[in-house]
């Protein structure tokens, strides 16, 4: 049974929100709507949707602030800079522009009459820079601050080369990260390994809490829709290895093209990549001339159930060193689709722990090992079924939305937050 939220007036500050179909946005939306359904009054201050295309959606263009009420949640969408190619400096400007754009509305919420002020402020990181905005609003309103870390953006920037770790800017970014994380009365993140990283960054263990992402009930299996996609894309009779999501540097998605090249003579096997992002053009160039790989735009949310069902196995690449900086949100729905996952990651990482037993894991950067794993599963439908069933059980046991949110609310009731 869902837990009620007693006398809660909650302000959420986070860059990403619906209608963004993938990434952090759906989880911030899900949290806001779940808290509203449990009796809280929830306001969200967010950015204008732009992800994963890195272009502001046409319906939200302009430098104005837009207010709306959706599913009982009061939403203010703020204008901010969106770079078409998010390099290190441009990404910093992007995040800083959002933090500045949210400031007047966060202060306005904090200065409302006492009965209407937030008693809990939730900051979603990224964007880490907007944590200061949330902290300032919490201090003025007399509220507690909960920081929820979806992605260690500073370390991800270092791991992917967006920032040179030997430069003074990297040292400054780490210092700012530690200072901002230290502002939270409660700091949560999405895996046990990422919780340990918070403690290593100086957050007191008694303030650290795991709130993982959840599988999306909207993406229910859709066999008829899956068959329609197969016919439309010329995939009938083929084993489909699917990657769907953001196409950016931290995924190391180029390894999928290398694996496809190694398996180009397998006429029964098709690699399908659906996504958008700053690395899309580079990926298309690398895949030129390969007959066994297709690239498509990210499909709309209402078609995701069909897409996940259409796959025979899911592909989840990550570069070395990035596995415990973020646990990919797409994994939850991959597991729930009852299909095995082939991931590139290292032992003792959060991603390894989630995929082990319901998929196949290969070392990051090893295209030959990845190709061998894909080829083996493609040739063994019985093993795919066993691993897929195990994946679905794991999703049911670990990734149910109400149970995850109820555990978070139980933390409040235990006195760690009012």
BELGI-V674362 format. One record per run of one state. SS is the DSSP state (H for helix, E for strand, C for the rest). FROM is the first residue (numbers start at 1). TO is the last residue. Records with the same first field share a line. If there is no record, write none. Layout:
BEGIN
SS: FROM-TO  FROM-TO
END
This chain:
BEGIN
C: 1-8  15-24  38-40  48-57  61-65  71-72  79-87  111-113  117-119  126-129  142-143  150-152  160-167  182-185  190-191  201-204  211-222  233-238  247-248  252-253  263-268  277-279  288-292  297-300  311-312  317-329  337-339  345-349  356-358  363-366  379-380  399-400  417-418
E: 9-14  41-47  66-70  73-78  120-125  144-149  186-189  208-210  239-246  269-276  293-296  313-316  340-344  359-362
H: 25-37  58-60  88-110  114-116  130-141  153-159  168-181  192-200  205-207  223-232  249-251  254-262  280-287  301-310  330-336  350-355  367-378  381-398  401-416
END
